[in-house]
Amino acid sequence: MLSEQLKQLQGSPTAKFFRLAKEREANGHNIIHLEIGQPDFQPLPSIVNATIDAINQGKTTYVISSGIPELRNKIASAYTDDYSVDLNPNEEIVVTSGAKQSILASIYALLNRGEKILFPEPYWVSYPDMARLSGGQFLTVPMQDDFSLNQEYVKETISNTDVKALLLNSPNNPTGHIVSSQELSFVKDLIEDTNLMIIADEIYNDYMYAPSSFKTILTELENWRDNVIVVNGFSKTYSMTGFRLGYSIANKTLTQGILRFIQASTSCATTFCQWGAVTALEHRFEAQKVIEEVFPVRRQLLLDEVSKIDGLSLNSVDGAFYGFIKYSHSEKPSELVAEEILNKANVATIPGAAFGDSADGYFRVAFSRSEEEIKEAFKRIRDYMG
Ligand SMILES: Cc1ncc(COP(=O)(O)O)c(C=O)c1O
């Protein structure tokens, strides 16, 4: 009954572990949830109030597919103020229903049937199904041990297999790696040599830990309009996950393509949420302060806790809010190790293999939880490992 296109999708592997954890919780176990990739703070009251006001004022109708001009203008000014990048809000910005829709629409905008996109691995779990859905194909190249791009491999794969696009996710989920200027200059050379297109998923741009810093790819590639689509959104910086609001930045032609995708699927992003997002951008320094106060401490705690446990190791985390932890206490595949951690330590994590075959041997924790929970989780994991 089900179409072949949908049969080939694999669903979200993170959703499986969330479900298992919830089932165990329903059976009376006290679970610490380190599997979920969402911030634990509430959106600022100003954002919530602006959204409610918008509903009360009747801002509940369809709006123009590219998003309300007020929001596109605010996004453009934020890029000018924060990164000195000038954008045309009428032609180069599209507001979407979550960054997820932006990524999917971008893949559709770039790939003809059978054309290839390259995902450096480990990659965010949703990318492969998006490529499958679009009718494109995806290839993967394993990152180096420090999670930077394996430049030789990337170059070889692109020239041997006719890859059209590369997806760069920085700061990275699950590894926390921030793409360096050196890596970007390699990407710039690749673009010059091969006319490669880049989708830059920068959704974690406000989570970075000194001395690392993040700059959008737009600042590093002067001619970005020819080859780059940037994706970002409101879920992570503002904890607006359920508002489902993201955006893409691209040249006029690609923007028009992304708009067609929106018109064929959702018509526009939720109107009153867009008004909440206007306020979010007005208060972005406040939101960034919340992150700066809480997340560097949690990250350090995670690094300390992992370093106390024989058999676990963690590369330095430059950005985002994940620890991608390597284990050597067990030969078992990560799916089984994550199940053991859930069933024996009552801590929910995501197995490394969910992020690509070469990422087996790891599990991912999100440190978007309180210090007490992180401490208790690693006490339990230490006990389980004996
Ligand atoms: C790397 C990455 N990109 C995109 C998204 C999607 O964000 P949104 O909630 O805006 O769809 C996520 C969410 O977990 C993510 O981790």
The ligand as an ORCA input file, in Angstrom:
! r2SCAN-3c Opt
* xyz 0 1
  C      21.998     19.772     13.067
  C      20.561     20.125     13.139
  N      20.000     20.761     12.098
  C      18.700     21.093     12.097
  C      17.891     20.788     13.178
  C      16.419     21.119     13.066
  O      16.017     22.205     13.761
  P      14.515     22.745     13.678
  O      13.902     22.477     15.011
  O      14.654     24.205     13.412
  O      13.813     22.040     12.576
  C      18.423     20.125     14.283
  C      17.565     19.745     15.422
  O      17.900     18.920     16.246
  C      19.807     19.792     14.274
  O      20.376     19.150     15.295
*
